[in-house]
Amino acid sequence: MPDGSMPRSNAATLPDIDSFFEPNHNEIARQRYVSALRKHVLFDKQGDMEQVYKTQVAPAYKKANGHVPRTGVEIEKAMTGQLSYEVYGSMRYVAQEMVWASVQEPVERVLPDMISVAQRAASEQPAGGSLTLDPAMEIPRYVSALDVHLIPGCFHSEFTQNDVAQGAVVAFGGMVFAGAMGWRQGFKGSYGAVGESVAYYLKSKFPDFKPRRILDMGTSSGKNLLPYADIFPEAELFGIDVGAPLLRYGHAKAEAVGIPVHYSQQNAEATNFPDGHFDLIVSSFFFHEVPVKSTRKILAECHRLLAKGGLMAHMELPPRKNCDAYLNFYWDWDTLNNNEPAYSAFRASDPVALCTDSGFSAATGYEITVPNRASFGDANFAKFMKGEMPAPRHGVGGWYIFGAQK
Ligand SMILES: C[S@@+](CC[C@H](N)C(=O)[O-])C[C@H]1O[C@@H](n2cnc3c(N)ncnc32)[C@H](O)[C@@H]1O
C-alpha cells in the first residue's frame, strides 16, 4: 500500500482524531512558511556552508595542519565562527522551534474534541485494539529532563486530564517539519513512510515470513507501525512508548481507521511481555534519543522478547563509521543544537556490535540502507532487491536499518 493511502475506516462509529485539526488561513500560511524555511536552510544554506567548507575552510585547515579535517568533530571546530555555519545553525534552530509553535494553537483550539474522541476510542474500541496506561511508570530522565528536539513539553507532559496534546503536536508538527502538510489535499491519516518501507523490505526479503506478533518500540502514536497491518495482515500489532498523550492519540487514530493495535505505556528497557512473545520487533527514530547504556538494555530486552528465529529491524541514523567526515559534521549538529544529547554517542557506536553484545549471534547481525518505497516505486524496489540498483543515501530517499535474528 503506497504511502498516503488509508484503505480502512471506522468513521461511521468513531471520528478520526486527525480530522479535528483545522488550521485557519493564517495558521496554514505560517505552517507553509516554516516548512519552506526549513527547506531553504537544509538545501540552500547547507549548500552554501558546504561550499565554504570545501573551498575555504578545508584548504586553510590543511595549510595549518598538513591534512584536511579527518572527523566531523574537527570540521565542527574549524567551522565555528564561519558566517555560513552560524547562519545555517541559527536559522535551523529557529525553524525547529517554529515547527511546534505553528501547530500548537490549532491543536489547543480543538483539544476538548480530540480528548473526547480519544476517550471514546478507549472505551468503545471498535477496531479491537487496546490502550493500557501506567500512570505510576517512571519516565526515563533522558525524556523527562529536557524538551527533546525542542518540542515544548517533550513526549510525555500532560497539561490537562486525559491529555492528547503532545500526540497531536508531534503528529502535525512532524508534517510541518517534513514539509508534508497535505492535509487539505487528503493527507490526513496517511501512514509513515519509514514503516511502509521497512515492512515492504522485510516482506520482499523474507516472502515466507509470517510474524504472529509485531512490536514497535518508541512508537509515539504508531505512525510507522500502522503500515505493518497491510504488509503483514495476519500479525497482531503492539506499540509501546513512555508518553501517555502520544499513546492516547495513536490509539484513537488506529481505532478510527480500523486497525487493531495494542498500545501500552512501557519503558522498552524492561517490559511486561512474556519471553519469546514476538516474531518481529521494529523501531524508527528511537535509539538516537536513548543513551547507549539504555540501548544495550533495550536490545537485551529485544533478545528476551523475540521467539527463536524472530527478527529485529531498527531504523536509525547511519553510524559515523558509515559516513564521511563532512556528513558526520552534518548529522551531529542535532547533539549540539537540538536537545538530542544521546545522538552522537549512538552514531559513534557500531549498532550491529551492540546487538551482538546484547545476546544476538554476530552471524545474524546486519545493517542496510533500504529505499523509501513511496518515492522509489515498486519497480525500482524490485531492482534494489535483486542487487540491480542501489538505495539512495539515508535521509535523501533511503533509510538506514540495523538488526539481527534470534
Ligand atoms: C523520535 S520519537 C520516535 C517516533 C516514532 N517511532 C516514529 O517513527 O514516528 C522517539 C520516541 O521514543 C519514546 N521513548 C523514549 N525512550 C523510551 C523508552 N525507554 N521506552 C519506550 N519509549 C521511549 C519517546 O517517548 C518518543 O515517542
The ligand as an ORCA input file, in Angstrom:
! r2SCAN-3c Opt
* xyz 0 1
  C      11.528     10.367     17.848
  S      10.321      9.509     18.673
  C      10.003      8.120     17.642
  C       8.956      8.314     16.670
  C       8.259      7.132     16.065
  N       8.903      5.856     16.250
  C       8.110      7.421     14.584
  O       8.635      6.697     13.791
  O       7.442      8.406     14.264
  C      11.065      8.628     19.997
  C      10.008      8.038     20.897
  O      10.629      7.149     21.810
  C       9.952      7.268     23.052
  N      10.836      6.729     24.092
  C      12.000      7.265     24.527
  N      12.574      6.445     25.425
  C      11.766      5.374     25.561
  C      11.835      4.162     26.303
  N      12.856      3.910     27.129
  N      10.839      3.271     26.176
  C       9.797      3.495     25.330
  N       9.684      4.614     24.597
  C      10.652      5.544     24.695
  C       9.627      8.734     23.166
  O       8.587      8.987     24.068
  C       9.270      9.072     21.714
  O       7.906      8.937     21.467
*
